[in-house]
Every structure is written in C-alpha cells, then in structure tokens.
Amino acid sequence: DRMSPNITLDLSLKVLAAVVLGGMIGWQRELQHKPAGFRTHILIVLGATIAMQTSIFAGAMTGGDATRIASNIIVGIGFIGAGTIMKEGPTVYGLTTAATIWVAGALGLAVGAGYYGAAILLTFATLVVLGVFSRIESLIVRRRVLHRYQVIATDSEAVIGRIQQALDRSPFRRGGLDFRREGDRIALSFEL
C-alpha cells in the first residue's frame, strides 16, 4: 500500500517542524559550547516526532492505545539526560543540558501529535529561559562571587581539622569540604 498524499504531506511537515524547532534549541546550546548541541537536539526531536507519529498510526491500525509507545519516550529521554549530569565536589554540572534534552523529547511528542502551536510556544519559552534567564541569573550571581579552592597537602587529620575550623568561621562558605586521598597526600576542595 502506498501512503496517501495527505499523510505524506503531514509527515513531511512534522519532520520539517522537528528539524527547525529542535535546531533552534540545539543552536542556542551549540553557541554556549554545551555537549548536547545542534545535531543532538534535532535528532532527539526528530526521533520523538516519528515515535509519536508511529504510536498514533499503530493505535489507529490496531485499535490500541495510541499513547503507549509515546509514553516510553519520556522515560527513555530521562535516561539520556541523566547521562549528562556530572558531580565534581559540591558542584553539579549538566542539569540544564539534561533539562533541554527532556524538553526536546516533549517537543518531538508535540510535533508528532500535530500540536504545532504548543510546539512553537515550547520552543519560544525554552529559548527565553536559556537566553534571557541566563543573563538575569549571571547578573545575580555576579553579585555573590564564588571561588573554588583546592588545597593539596600531606595527608594529615590536623590539616583537615584546621581547614574545617577556618571554613566553619567563614560567613561566605558554601557547601562542604570535599577531599580525596592520593597516596600520602590529600586534596581538599571547598567553595567560598
């Protein structure tokens, strides 16, 4: 059986929308030199779009639940996003990247379901959050300067105790004292 021209046109529009909208978010991430950038976001939106379309088609053909395949996209995207989150000492990196990956999956579902208005609004809102809000956030953060310090010393409980005492007296301290042993040395890190 050949696909009707209407189905082909509808699918072509969805693929085009997925590439354009996913590309807009991905390009913003690419400009910020983030690991999940232009191509990654396009592929996630594109994959979620086709999975949603397939879910709708399979539901119509079998009389089954059209949301069944699509619902697993949300779970799967969560696993991909979790792989971008890294913790180094008290600092966590990659949360925004994980969130944009999840948004890209949701965007693909909206496009695949034909909710173009919601997809455009989601893209616009995401770009505002990533672009405008990051500038506001940097202005706020600039007012409270945060420095990360690392001290490498001979492994000694006395050294750890003295640094811990100094940190406890500091009104500017953020987070805890992290340390790791490297042979007979110890590396301590903290933020002020």
C-alpha positions as YAML, in Angstrom:
chain: A
units: angstrom
residues:
- id: 1
  name: ASP
  ca: [0.00, 0.00, 0.00]
- id: 2
  name: ARG
  ca: [1.22, 3.47, -0.81]
- id: 3
  name: MET
  ca: [0.84, 6.33, 1.60]
- id: 4
  name: SER
  ca: [-1.76, 8.87, 0.62]
- id: 5
  name: PRO
  ca: [-0.50, 12.34, -0.38]
- id: 6
  name: ASN
  ca: [-2.14, 13.86, 2.73]
- id: 7
  name: ILE
  ca: [-0.27, 11.51, 5.06]
- id: 8
  name: THR
  ca: [2.98, 12.14, 3.22]
- id: 9
  name: LEU
  ca: [2.50, 15.93, 3.38]
- id: 10
  name: ASP
  ca: [1.55, 15.79, 7.08]
- id: 11
  name: LEU
  ca: [4.58, 13.63, 7.91]
- id: 12
  name: SER
  ca: [6.86, 15.88, 5.84]
- id: 13
  name: LEU
  ca: [5.60, 18.96, 7.72]
- id: 14
  name: LYS
  ca: [6.20, 17.23, 11.05]
- id: 15
  name: VAL
  ca: [9.74, 16.25, 10.07]
- id: 16
  name: LEU
  ca: [10.45, 19.79, 8.89]
- id: 17
  name: ALA
  ca: [9.00, 21.28, 12.08]
- id: 18
  name: ALA
  ca: [11.07, 18.86, 14.18]
- id: 19
  name: VAL
  ca: [14.27, 19.84, 12.38]
- id: 20
  name: VAL
  ca: [13.59, 23.59, 12.57]
- id: 21
  name: LEU
  ca: [12.34, 23.75, 16.18]
- id: 22
  name: GLY
  ca: [14.86, 21.24, 17.51]
- id: 23
  name: GLY
  ca: [17.57, 23.08, 15.58]
- id: 24
  name: MET
  ca: [16.66, 26.38, 17.22]
- id: 25
  name: ILE
  ca: [17.13, 24.97, 20.72]
- id: 26
  name: GLY
  ca: [20.19, 22.99, 19.65]
- id: 27
  name: TRP
  ca: [21.79, 26.03, 18.05]
- id: 28
  name: GLN
  ca: [21.38, 28.00, 21.28]
- id: 29
  name: ARG
  ca: [23.13, 25.17, 23.16]
- id: 30
  name: GLU
  ca: [25.81, 24.95, 20.47]
- id: 31
  name: LEU
  ca: [26.58, 28.66, 20.84]
- id: 32
  name: GLN
  ca: [27.11, 28.06, 24.56]
- id: 33
  name: HIS
  ca: [29.55, 25.20, 23.75]
- id: 34
  name: LYS
  ca: [27.42, 22.61, 25.51]
- id: 35
  name: PRO
  ca: [27.93, 18.89, 24.86]
- id: 36
  name: ALA
  ca: [24.38, 18.32, 23.58]
- id: 37
  name: GLY
  ca: [24.10, 20.86, 20.79]
- id: 38
  name: PHE
  ca: [22.64, 21.38, 17.35]
- id: 39
  name: ARG
  ca: [22.59, 17.86, 15.91]
- id: 40
  name: THR
  ca: [21.77, 16.16, 19.20]
- id: 41
  name: HIS
  ca: [18.67, 18.26, 19.79]
- id: 42
  name: ILE
  ca: [17.49, 17.86, 16.21]
- id: 43
  name: LEU
  ca: [17.87, 14.08, 16.44]
- id: 44
  name: ILE
  ca: [16.01, 13.88, 19.75]
- id: 45
  name: VAL
  ca: [13.10, 16.00, 18.49]
- id: 46
  name: LEU
  ca: [13.05, 14.13, 15.19]
- id: 47
  name: GLY
  ca: [13.10, 10.72, 16.88]
- id: 48
  name: ALA
  ca: [10.36, 11.66, 19.34]
- id: 49
  name: THR
  ca: [8.27, 13.10, 16.49]
- id: 50
  name: ILE
  ca: [8.43, 9.90, 14.46]
- id: 51
  name: ALA
  ca: [7.88, 7.72, 17.53]
- id: 52
  name: MET
  ca: [4.76, 9.76, 18.38]
- id: 53
  name: GLN
  ca: [3.52, 9.53, 14.79]
- id: 54
  name: THR
  ca: [4.17, 5.79, 14.79]
- id: 55
  name: SER
  ca: [2.33, 5.46, 18.10]
- id: 56
  name: ILE
  ca: [-0.70, 7.29, 16.67]
- id: 57
  name: PHE
  ca: [-0.60, 5.17, 13.49]
- id: 58
  name: ALA
  ca: [-0.24, 1.88, 15.39]
- id: 59
  name: GLY
  ca: [-3.08, 2.84, 17.73]
- id: 60
  name: ALA
  ca: [-5.35, 3.64, 14.78]
- id: 61
  name: MET
  ca: [-4.44, 0.42, 12.94]
- id: 62
  name: THR
  ca: [-4.83, -1.94, 15.90]
- id: 63
  name: GLY
  ca: [-7.44, -0.12, 17.95]
- id: 64
  name: GLY
  ca: [-4.91, 0.01, 20.79]
- id: 65
  name: ASP
  ca: [-3.68, 2.79, 23.00]
- id: 66
  name: ALA
  ca: [-2.10, 5.47, 20.82]
- id: 67
  name: THR
  ca: [-0.09, 6.84, 23.75]
- id: 68
  name: ARG
  ca: [1.65, 3.61, 24.66]
- id: 69
  name: ILE
  ca: [4.79, 3.96, 22.54]
- id: 70
  name: ALA
  ca: [4.97, 7.71, 23.08]
- id: 71
  name: SER
  ca: [4.81, 7.42, 26.87]
- id: 72
  name: ASN
  ca: [8.06, 5.46, 26.86]
- id: 73
  name: ILE
  ca: [9.84, 8.34, 25.14]
- id: 74
  name: ILE
  ca: [9.60, 10.37, 28.34]
- id: 75
  name: VAL
  ca: [11.25, 7.56, 30.32]
- id: 76
  name: GLY
  ca: [13.93, 6.95, 27.69]
- id: 77
  name: ILE
  ca: [14.79, 10.62, 27.38]
- id: 78
  name: GLY
  ca: [15.22, 10.73, 31.16]
- id: 79
  name: PHE
  ca: [17.98, 8.12, 30.89]
- id: 80
  name: ILE
  ca: [19.76, 10.08, 28.16]
- id: 81
  name: GLY
  ca: [19.53, 13.27, 30.19]
- id: 82
  name: ALA
  ca: [20.79, 11.57, 33.35]
- id: 83
  name: GLY
  ca: [23.96, 10.65, 31.47]
- id: 84
  name: THR
  ca: [24.80, 14.34, 31.05]
- id: 85
  name: ILE
  ca: [24.75, 15.14, 34.77]
- id: 86
  name: MET
  ca: [28.15, 15.13, 36.49]
- id: 87
  name: LYS
  ca: [29.11, 15.89, 40.08]
- id: 88
  name: GLU
  ca: [32.50, 17.31, 40.96]
- id: 89
  name: GLY
  ca: [32.86, 18.02, 44.64]
- id: 90
  name: PRO
  ca: [29.89, 20.06, 45.83]
- id: 91
  name: THR
  ca: [29.14, 21.30, 42.30]
- id: 92
  name: VAL
  ca: [26.74, 19.59, 39.90]
- id: 93
  name: TYR
  ca: [27.12, 20.14, 36.16]
- id: 94
  name: GLY
  ca: [24.83, 19.30, 33.25]
- id: 95
  name: LEU
  ca: [21.40, 19.85, 34.80]
- id: 96
  name: THR
  ca: [20.38, 22.41, 32.17]
- id: 97
  name: THR
  ca: [21.63, 20.14, 29.39]
- id: 98
  name: ALA
  ca: [19.60, 17.27, 30.85]
- id: 99
  name: ALA
  ca: [16.55, 19.53, 31.04]
- id: 100
  name: THR
  ca: [16.90, 20.69, 27.42]
- id: 101
  name: ILE
  ca: [17.19, 17.05, 26.31]
- id: 102
  name: TRP
  ca: [13.95, 16.28, 28.15]
- id: 103
  name: VAL
  ca: [12.27, 19.36, 26.63]
- id: 104
  name: ALA
  ca: [13.46, 18.22, 23.18]
- id: 105
  name: GLY
  ca: [11.71, 14.89, 23.75]
- id: 106
  name: ALA
  ca: [8.50, 16.64, 24.81]
- id: 107
  name: LEU
  ca: [8.81, 18.95, 21.80]
- id: 108
  name: GLY
  ca: [9.02, 15.95, 19.50]
- id: 109
  name: LEU
  ca: [5.89, 14.47, 21.05]
- id: 110
  name: ALA
  ca: [4.01, 17.74, 20.50]
- id: 111
  name: VAL
  ca: [5.15, 17.97, 16.88]
- id: 112
  name: GLY
  ca: [4.38, 14.28, 16.26]
- id: 113
  name: ALA
  ca: [0.89, 14.72, 17.69]
- id: 114
  name: GLY
  ca: [0.33, 17.73, 15.44]
- id: 115
  name: TYR
  ca: [0.20, 20.30, 18.24]
- id: 116
  name: TYR
  ca: [2.20, 22.88, 16.31]
- id: 117
  name: GLY
  ca: [1.05, 25.80, 18.44]
- id: 118
  name: ALA
  ca: [2.21, 24.10, 21.64]
- id: 119
  name: ALA
  ca: [5.47, 23.12, 19.95]
- id: 120
  name: ILE
  ca: [6.18, 26.70, 18.86]
- id: 121
  name: LEU
  ca: [5.31, 28.06, 22.32]
- id: 122
  name: LEU
  ca: [7.51, 25.44, 23.98]
- id: 123
  name: THR
  ca: [10.41, 26.32, 21.69]
- id: 124
  name: PHE
  ca: [9.98, 30.05, 22.31]
- id: 125
  name: ALA
  ca: [9.71, 29.58, 26.09]
- id: 126
  name: THR
  ca: [12.77, 27.34, 26.13]
- id: 127
  name: LEU
  ca: [14.83, 29.88, 24.20]
- id: 128
  name: VAL
  ca: [13.72, 32.63, 26.60]
- id: 129
  name: VAL
  ca: [14.69, 30.54, 29.62]
- id: 130
  name: LEU
  ca: [18.06, 29.59, 28.11]
- id: 131
  name: GLY
  ca: [18.92, 33.03, 26.74]
- id: 132
  name: VAL
  ca: [17.23, 35.74, 28.75]
- id: 133
  name: PHE
  ca: [17.06, 34.00, 32.11]
- id: 134
  name: SER
  ca: [20.73, 33.01, 31.94]
- id: 135
  name: ARG
  ca: [21.65, 36.70, 31.60]
- id: 136
  name: ILE
  ca: [19.47, 37.60, 34.59]
- id: 137
  name: GLU
  ca: [20.99, 34.72, 36.55]
- id: 138
  name: SER
  ca: [24.55, 35.84, 35.73]
- id: 139
  name: LEU
  ca: [23.77, 39.36, 36.99]
- id: 140
  name: ILE
  ca: [22.52, 37.95, 40.28]
- id: 141
  name: VAL
  ca: [25.41, 35.50, 40.62]
- id: 142
  name: ARG
  ca: [27.95, 38.19, 39.76]
- id: 143
  name: ARG
  ca: [26.93, 39.98, 42.97]
- id: 144
  name: ARG
  ca: [27.89, 36.99, 45.07]
- id: 145
  name: VAL
  ca: [31.25, 35.91, 43.80]
- id: 146
  name: LEU
  ca: [32.03, 32.26, 44.34]
- id: 147
  name: HIS
  ca: [35.53, 30.85, 44.25]
- id: 148
  name: ARG
  ca: [36.55, 27.22, 44.32]
- id: 149
  name: TYR
  ca: [39.72, 26.42, 46.23]
- id: 150
  name: GLN
  ca: [41.79, 23.29, 46.26]
- id: 151
  name: VAL
  ca: [44.49, 22.57, 48.84]
- id: 152
  name: ILE
  ca: [46.94, 19.73, 48.37]
- id: 153
  name: ALA
  ca: [48.87, 18.76, 51.49]
- id: 154
  name: THR
  ca: [50.44, 15.83, 53.24]
- id: 155
  name: ASP
  ca: [47.64, 13.55, 54.40]
- id: 156
  name: SER
  ca: [47.00, 14.56, 57.97]
- id: 157
  name: GLU
  ca: [43.97, 14.80, 60.23]
- id: 158
  name: ALA
  ca: [45.45, 18.02, 61.62]
- id: 159
  name: VAL
  ca: [45.40, 19.68, 58.18]
- id: 160
  name: ILE
  ca: [41.78, 18.64, 57.57]
- id: 161
  name: GLY
  ca: [40.83, 19.88, 61.06]
- id: 162
  name: ARG
  ca: [42.48, 23.30, 60.62]
- id: 163
  name: ILE
  ca: [40.84, 23.90, 57.24]
- id: 164
  name: GLN
  ca: [37.47, 22.73, 58.60]
- id: 165
  name: GLN
  ca: [37.79, 25.17, 61.55]
- id: 166
  name: ALA
  ca: [38.63, 28.06, 59.21]
- id: 167
  name: LEU
  ca: [35.67, 27.22, 56.97]
- id: 168
  name: ASP
  ca: [33.30, 26.95, 59.93]
- id: 169
  name: ARG
  ca: [34.22, 30.53, 60.95]
- id: 170
  name: SER
  ca: [33.76, 31.91, 57.41]
- id: 171
  name: PRO
  ca: [30.44, 33.69, 56.74]
- id: 172
  name: PHE
  ca: [30.98, 33.20, 52.98]
- id: 173
  name: ARG
  ca: [31.26, 29.42, 52.95]
- id: 174
  name: ARG
  ca: [29.06, 27.41, 50.56]
- id: 175
  name: GLY
  ca: [28.90, 23.66, 50.53]
- id: 176
  name: GLY
  ca: [31.05, 21.22, 52.42]
- id: 177
  name: LEU
  ca: [34.66, 20.24, 52.48]
- id: 178
  name: ASP
  ca: [35.41, 17.52, 49.95]
- id: 179
  name: PHE
  ca: [38.61, 15.57, 49.99]
- id: 180
  name: ARG
  ca: [40.28, 12.64, 48.34]
- id: 181
  name: ARG
  ca: [43.45, 10.83, 49.22]
- id: 182
  name: GLU
  ca: [46.18, 10.44, 46.63]
- id: 183
  name: GLY
  ca: [48.86, 8.23, 48.14]
- id: 184
  name: ASP
  ca: [50.41, 10.10, 51.07]
- id: 185
  name: ARG
  ca: [48.78, 13.38, 50.01]
- id: 186
  name: ILE
  ca: [45.28, 14.71, 50.41]
- id: 187
  name: ALA
  ca: [43.41, 17.06, 48.04]
- id: 188
  name: LEU
  ca: [40.82, 19.24, 49.79]
- id: 189
  name: SER
  ca: [38.31, 21.36, 47.86]
- id: 190
  name: PHE
  ca: [35.75, 23.89, 49.03]
- id: 191
  name: GLU
  ca: [33.87, 26.97, 47.83]
- id: 192
  name: LEU
  ca: [33.80, 30.49, 49.28]
...
